[in-house]
Amino acid sequence: MTGLTPRQSDALSFIRSHQAKNGFSPSYDEIAAGIGLASRSRAFDLVKGLERRGAVRTRPGMNRTIEIIEGQGADFHLKRILDAVSCSGFIGLTDPIIAEAQSFLGRQA
């Protein structure tokens, strides 16, 4: 994933490997220890940063609920927008903006 800080990349890699090894998400304490942070609050801040960037999703108030979001980059969101626009009829499907977006996704306008 692009656009992440080096620490966010480290945290994401640690979360991914912990989930693969154990079958569940790490705690904030485990993230902090795993990537050499001084406190769990710093790990919490990193995870919130990953969430803001769309790399993970968490459930507030629940432990070990960090979910890595795969395959939901710009292409995923652009496709959802195009599908919504085509269903609503808000912009005609022959509109140049729609044609350009569909071309970007590799589909015919």
Buried (B, 14 or more C-beta within 10 A) or exposed (E): BEEBEEBBBBBBEBBBEBBEEEEEBBBBEBBBBBBEBEEBEBBBBBBEBBBEBBBBEBEEEEEBEBEBBEEEBEEEEBBEEBEEBBEEEEEEEEEEEBBEBBEEEEEEE
